[in-house]
Amino acid sequence: MNPPQNNPCEMLSAWLKVATDRLCDSAKARITLEIEAHFNEAVEAHIADGKPPVEAQAQALAELGNPEKAGRRFRKKHLTEKEVKKILGLMAAAAKPYSKIDVMFEVLFSLSGIVISLVAHKVFHPSVVFIK
């Protein structure tokens, strides 16, 4: 990443854009607030140590580390846009009302599975009698 070299706000924004790429909006917002607070605290600490503001900001940004690596960590712990779409699709499918045909097929497949299991059990364990 080649962040803008002149404005610390632009540099932090560029870092955050890379680090939060592909995250859902709520995760981006939470992480942005947290990183901005961490960045500002680090800048204040470096200024209190006697560093000029521009140097303090540059050091605070460097302390955040590689934004691509941070992004990989964030995507392991926070929902991505793709995951949110998948969850919403599953929720929509689960909310879909079942028709009588859907229920009949479900019952039929469940019963056929039971029959197959009983037949297989009888074939492999002929001494067991289920029904006399």
C-alpha positions in Angstrom: 0.0 0.0 0.0 1.3 3.5 -0.9 -0.5 5.8 1.5 -0.5 9.6 0.9 2.6 11.0 2.5 1.3 14.5 3.4 -1.8 14.3 5.5 -2.0 11.9 8.5 -5.8 11.8 8.2 -5.6 10.6 4.6 -2.9 8.1 5.6 -5.1 6.7 8.3 -8.1 6.6 6.0 -6.1 4.7 3.4 -5.0 2.2 6.1 -8.6 1.7 7.2 -9.9 1.3 3.7 -7.4 -1.6 3.1 -7.8 -3.1 6.5 -11.7 -3.1 6.5 -12.1 -4.2 2.8 -14.9 -6.7 2.3 -16.2 -6.4 5.9 -19.9 -5.7 6.4 -20.8 -2.1 7.2 -21.3 -2.6 11.0 -17.9 -4.3 11.3 -16.3 -1.6 9.3 -17.8 1.1 11.6 -16.8 -0.7 14.8 -13.2 -1.3 13.7 -12.9 2.2 12.3 -13.9 3.7 15.7 -11.6 1.4 17.6 -8.6 2.0 15.3 -9.1 5.8 15.2 -9.2 5.9 19.0 -6.1 3.7 19.3 -4.3 5.9 16.7 -5.3 9.2 18.5 -4.1 7.8 21.9 -0.8 6.7 20.3 -0.3 10.2 18.8 -1.0 11.9 22.1 1.5 9.5 23.9 4.2 10.3 21.3 3.6 14.0 21.5 3.8 13.8 25.4 7.1 12.0 24.9 8.3 15.2 23.0 7.9 14.1 19.4 6.6 16.7 16.9 3.0 16.1 15.8 3.8 14.9 12.3 6.4 12.4 13.6 4.0 11.2 16.3 1.3 10.6 13.7 3.7 8.8 11.4 4.9 6.6 14.3 1.3 5.8 15.4 0.4 4.8 11.9 3.5 2.6 11.6 2.5 0.9 14.9 -0.8 -0.2 13.4 1.2 -2.5 11.2 0.4 -3.9 7.8 -3.2 -3.2 6.8 -3.5 -6.3 4.6 -2.5 -8.5 7.6 -4.8 -6.6 9.9 -7.6 -7.1 7.3 -7.1 -10.9 7.3 -7.3 -10.9 11.1 -10.4 -8.8 11.0 -12.1 -11.0 8.4 -11.5 -14.0 10.6 -13.4 -12.4 13.5 -16.0 -10.2 11.9 -18.7 -10.8 9.3 -17.8 -10.0 5.7 -20.3 -8.6 3.1 -20.4 -12.0 1.5 -21.2 -13.8 4.7 -24.0 -11.3 5.5 -25.6 -12.0 2.1 -25.4 -15.7 2.6 -27.0 -15.5 6.1 -29.8 -13.2 4.8 -30.4 -15.7 2.0 -30.6 -18.6 4.4 -33.0 -16.6 6.6 -35.2 -15.8 3.7 -35.3 -19.4 2.6 -36.1 -20.5 6.1 -39.0 -18.1 6.3 -40.5 -19.4 3.1 -43.8 -21.2 3.7 -43.9 -24.9 2.9 -46.5 -26.2 0.5 -48.3 -29.5 1.0 -46.1 -31.0 -1.7 -43.0 -30.0 0.1 -44.3 -31.6 3.3 -45.3 -34.8 1.5 -41.9 -35.1 -0.1 -40.2 -34.6 3.3 -42.3 -37.3 4.9 -41.8 -39.6 1.9 -38.0 -39.2 2.0 -37.9 -39.6 5.8 -40.0 -42.8 5.6 -37.9 -44.2 2.7 -34.8 -43.6 4.8 -36.3 -45.6 7.7 -37.3 -48.5 5.4 -33.9 -48.6 3.8 -32.2 -48.7 7.2 -34.5 -51.5 8.4 -33.9 -53.5 5.2 -30.1 -53.0 5.5 -30.2 -54.0 9.1 -32.2 -57.1 8.3 -29.7 -58.1 5.5 -26.6 -57.6 7.7 -28.2 -58.9 10.9 -30.7 -61.6 9.9 -31.2 -62.9 13.4 -32.9 -59.7 14.5 -36.7 -59.7 14.0 -38.5 -56.4 13.9 -42.1 -57.5 13.2 -43.6 -61.0 13.9 
